[in-house]
Amino acid sequence: HGNNRLTLEEYFGLLGKSKICINFSESSLGKHQLKGRVYEALASKCLLLESENNQTKLLFKLNKEFVSFKDPNDMVQKIKYFLENQMLLKEIAEEGNKRFCNEFNYESYWKNVLDF
């Protein structure tokens, strides 16, 4: 919202304190995208709760490293479920973070970019 945006430092500070990060993968053209928020959430050890799409499932394991939702009601139900089941929330968040750290770190990223 214009001048009311968080600074990057504020955004990552807030994300680091969050238990769940919600991501809407659909673009303005109605197609789904693998957005940077996926990596931000996993790097911050949040549970990634994302709108259902095929892109994220290509890289991360559904219900093992992230969770998806079908519609707003499903999203709310899953938020409530995971807030009531903190151990499972933490387990999935940690698995997503572990995968991110092992396979999508800066070294791996630049190696893939430069080894074309």
Secondary structure, 3 states (H helix, E strand, C coil): CHHHCCCHHHHHHHHHHCCEEEECCECCCCCECCCHHHHHHHHCCCEEEEECCCHHHHHCCECCCEEEECCHHHHHHHHHHHHHCHHHHHHHHHHHHHHHHHHCCHHHHHHHHHCC
